[in-house]
Amino acid sequence: MALSYKARRRWAMVILLVGLPLYIVLAVTVLSLFERPSILIELLVYIVLGVLCAVPFRAVITGVGKEDPEE
């Protein structure tokens, strides 16, 4: 079942308001478990975790900033 445009917009807002802060806390917590690595390794870890976090929600967020196609 495909989500309507309004439902995708609502879910995108929930993902950004709830999911993004959770991702930030999770990423900082994971890196704090280890001794601080070099800045390049730390940057690489943040990039990988960011991509892994964004990939599942791509279908929800795609096209949300555009006008409603049904109007």
C-alpha positions as CSV (number, residue, x, y, z in Angstrom):
1,M,0.0,0.0,0.0
2,A,1.5,3.3,-1.1
3,L,1.4,6.2,1.3
4,S,-0.5,9.3,0.3
5,Y,1.4,12.6,-0.1
6,K,0.0,14.0,3.2
7,A,0.9,10.8,5.0
8,R,4.5,10.9,3.6
9,R,4.8,14.5,4.7
10,R,3.7,13.6,8.2
11,W,6.0,10.7,8.5
12,A,8.9,12.8,7.1
13,M,8.2,15.3,9.9
14,V,8.2,12.6,12.6
15,I,11.4,11.1,11.2
16,L,13.1,14.5,11.3
17,L,11.8,15.6,14.7
18,V,12.2,12.2,16.5
19,G,14.5,10.1,14.4
20,L,17.3,12.7,13.8
21,P,17.9,13.5,17.4
22,L,17.9,9.8,18.2
23,Y,20.4,9.2,15.5
24,I,22.6,12.0,16.9
25,V,22.5,10.5,20.4
26,L,23.1,7.0,19.1
27,A,26.1,8.1,17.0
28,V,27.7,10.1,19.8
29,T,27.1,7.2,22.3
30,V,28.7,4.6,19.9
31,L,31.8,6.8,19.4
32,S,32.1,7.5,23.1
33,L,32.4,3.8,23.9
34,F,35.8,3.8,22.3
35,E,38.9,5.8,22.9
36,R,38.7,8.9,20.7
37,P,39.9,7.9,17.2
38,S,41.6,10.2,14.7
39,I,39.4,12.9,13.2
40,L,39.2,11.2,9.8
41,I,38.1,7.9,11.3
42,E,35.5,9.7,13.4
43,L,34.2,11.6,10.3
44,L,34.0,8.3,8.4
45,V,32.0,6.7,11.2
46,Y,29.5,9.6,11.2
47,I,29.1,9.5,7.5
48,V,28.5,5.7,7.4
49,L,26.0,5.9,10.3
50,G,24.3,8.8,8.6
51,V,23.9,6.9,5.3
52,L,22.7,3.8,7.1
53,C,20.2,5.9,9.0
54,A,18.8,7.7,5.9
55,V,18.6,4.7,3.4
56,P,15.5,3.1,5.0
57,F,13.5,6.3,5.0
58,R,14.3,7.3,1.4
59,A,11.0,6.3,0.1
60,V,9.1,8.3,2.7
61,I,11.2,11.5,2.3
62,T,11.5,11.5,-1.5
63,G,9.4,14.2,-3.1
64,V,8.1,15.7,0.1
65,G,9.4,19.2,-0.7
66,K,7.5,19.3,-4.0
67,E,3.9,20.3,-4.6
68,D,1.2,17.8,-4.0
69,P,1.0,15.7,-7.3
70,E,-2.7,15.1,-6.8
71,E,-3.7,18.8,-6.9
